[in-house]
Amino acid sequence: MNAFVWILLLSILWAAMTEEFTLSNLGIGFVLSYIILYASQHVLGVSGFITKFPRFLAFIPFFAMEFIKANLRVAYDIVTPTYHMRPAIVAIPLEAKTDEEITSLANLISLTPGTLSLDVSTDRKVLYIYTMFIRDRDSFVREIKEGLEKRILEVLR
C-alpha cells in the first residue's frame, strides 16, 4: 500500500482513538504517523513518499522566496519612471526527462512574474523561456538549473 495512504489511515486511527476529529488533531496524527513510517520504512518497504515529503516541505519556502523576489522586481519596474526591462528568450538545457518533471518546471517558471515558458524542443532537451529581466544569459541559466530545476527534480525523483 502507498505510504501516503498509510499515513492518512493512521491519522484517522489517531483521531478515532483520541475521540477528537479536529483539523489540528488530524495534523498531529499525520506527523506522528509520518514519524512511525519513517522509523519503520525498511521493515515495511515504504520509501517513496517518506523520502520525498521533507524535500517538498523544503521546496515550498524556496519557491515562495523566488516568487516574492520576482513580484518585487516586476513591481519596482512598474512604479519607477524608467524601465529596467531587458527582455530575452533563453534556451535552458534540461536535466528533466519525464513529462511530469518538464511540465512542473515549465509551469513553475511561468507562475513567477517576469518569466514565461514558451516551448520545449522536439528532443525534449531544451526549454525555451521568455524573461523580462536578464543581465547575463549564463547566470540566468545557472540560476534556473541550480535552483528551480534541481529542487524540482529532488522532489519528483
C-alpha positions as CSV (number, residue, x, y, z in Angstrom):
1,M,0.0,0.0,0.0
2,N,1.1,3.6,-0.7
3,A,2.9,5.3,2.2
4,F,0.6,8.4,1.9
5,V,-2.4,6.1,2.3
6,W,-0.9,4.5,5.3
7,I,-0.3,7.9,6.9
8,L,-3.9,9.0,6.2
9,L,-5.2,5.8,7.7
10,L,-3.0,6.1,10.8
11,S,-4.0,9.7,11.2
12,I,-7.7,8.8,11.1
13,L,-7.0,6.0,13.6
14,W,-5.3,8.5,15.8
15,A,-8.3,10.8,15.7
16,A,-10.6,7.9,16.4
17,M,-8.5,6.8,19.4
18,T,-8.4,10.3,20.9
19,E,-12.1,10.9,20.0
20,E,-11.3,14.3,18.6
21,F,-11.8,14.8,14.8
22,T,-10.4,18.3,14.5
23,L,-8.0,19.6,11.9
24,S,-5.3,20.1,14.5
25,N,-5.7,16.6,15.9
26,L,-5.6,15.1,12.4
27,G,-2.4,17.1,11.8
28,I,-0.8,15.7,15.0
29,G,-1.9,12.3,13.8
30,F,-0.3,13.0,10.4
31,V,3.0,14.0,12.0
32,L,3.1,11.0,14.4
33,S,2.2,8.6,11.5
34,Y,4.9,10.1,9.4
35,I,7.5,9.6,12.2
36,I,6.3,6.0,12.7
37,L,6.5,5.2,9.0
38,Y,9.9,6.9,8.7
39,A,11.3,4.9,11.5
40,S,9.9,1.6,10.1
41,Q,10.3,2.2,6.4
42,H,12.9,-0.5,6.0
43,V,10.7,-3.1,7.6
44,L,7.5,-2.1,5.8
45,G,9.2,-1.4,2.5
46,V,7.7,2.1,2.0
47,S,10.0,4.8,0.9
48,G,8.7,7.0,-1.9
49,F,6.5,9.4,-0.1
50,I,8.5,9.1,3.1
51,T,11.7,10.5,1.5
52,K,10.0,13.0,-0.9
53,F,7.8,14.7,1.7
54,P,10.7,16.6,3.5
55,R,12.1,17.7,0.1
56,F,8.6,19.0,-0.8
57,L,8.4,20.9,2.5
58,A,11.9,22.4,1.9
59,F,10.8,23.4,-1.7
60,I,7.8,25.5,-0.5
61,P,9.8,28.3,1.2
62,F,12.4,28.2,-1.6
63,F,9.7,28.8,-4.3
64,A,7.9,31.3,-2.1
65,M,11.1,33.4,-1.8
66,E,11.7,33.2,-5.6
67,F,8.0,34.2,-6.2
68,I,8.3,37.2,-3.8
69,K,11.6,38.4,-5.4
70,A,10.1,38.1,-8.9
71,N,7.0,40.1,-7.8
72,L,9.1,42.8,-6.2
73,R,11.3,43.1,-9.3
74,V,8.3,43.5,-11.6
75,A,6.5,45.9,-9.2
76,Y,9.7,48.0,-8.9
77,D,9.9,48.3,-12.7
78,I,6.2,49.3,-12.8
79,V,6.4,52.1,-10.2
80,T,9.7,53.6,-11.3
81,P,9.7,56.1,-14.2
82,T,12.4,54.3,-16.2
83,Y,12.2,50.8,-17.5
84,H,14.7,48.3,-16.3
85,M,13.5,45.6,-18.5
86,R,15.9,43.7,-20.7
87,P,13.7,41.0,-22.3
88,A,15.2,37.9,-23.9
89,I,14.4,34.4,-24.9
90,V,16.8,31.9,-23.3
91,A,17.3,28.3,-24.1
92,I,17.7,26.2,-20.9
93,P,19.2,22.7,-21.4
94,L,17.1,20.2,-19.4
95,E,18.1,17.5,-17.0
96,A,14.4,16.8,-16.5
97,K,13.3,13.8,-18.6
98,T,9.7,12.8,-17.9
99,D,6.6,14.7,-18.8
100,E,5.9,15.3,-15.1
101,E,9.3,16.9,-14.5
102,I,9.3,19.1,-17.6
103,T,5.7,20.2,-17.0
104,S,6.3,21.0,-13.4
105,L,9.4,23.1,-14.2
106,A,7.7,24.9,-17.1
107,N,4.6,25.7,-15.0
108,L,6.6,27.0,-12.0
109,I,8.7,29.2,-14.3
110,S,5.5,30.6,-15.9
111,L,4.0,31.1,-12.5
112,T,6.7,33.5,-11.4
113,P,6.2,37.1,-12.7
114,G,8.6,38.2,-15.4
115,T,9.2,34.8,-16.9
116,L,7.2,32.6,-19.2
117,S,7.9,29.1,-20.6
118,L,7.5,29.2,-24.3
119,D,8.3,25.8,-25.8
120,V,10.2,22.5,-25.3
121,S,12.4,21.3,-28.1
122,T,11.3,18.2,-30.0
123,D,14.0,16.1,-28.5
124,R,12.9,17.4,-25.0
125,K,16.4,18.5,-24.1
126,V,15.9,22.3,-24.2
127,L,13.2,24.6,-22.6
128,Y,12.8,28.0,-24.1
129,I,11.9,30.7,-21.6
130,Y,11.0,34.4,-22.1
131,T,12.3,36.6,-19.4
132,M,11.8,40.3,-18.8
133,F,14.9,40.9,-16.9
134,I,18.3,39.5,-17.9
135,R,21.7,40.7,-17.4
136,D,23.8,37.7,-18.2
137,R,22.5,34.6,-20.0
138,D,24.9,32.2,-18.3
139,S,24.0,33.3,-14.8
140,F,20.3,33.1,-15.7
141,V,20.7,29.6,-17.0
142,R,22.7,28.6,-13.9
143,E,20.1,30.2,-11.6
144,I,17.3,28.1,-13.2
145,K,19.3,24.9,-13.4
146,E,20.9,25.0,-9.9
147,G,17.9,26.5,-8.3
148,L,14.4,25.6,-9.6
149,E,15.2,22.6,-11.8
150,K,17.5,20.9,-9.2
151,R,14.9,21.3,-6.4
152,I,12.0,20.1,-8.6
153,L,14.0,17.0,-9.6
154,E,14.8,16.3,-5.9
155,V,11.1,16.4,-5.1
156,L,9.9,14.3,-8.1
157,R,12.7,11.7,-8.4
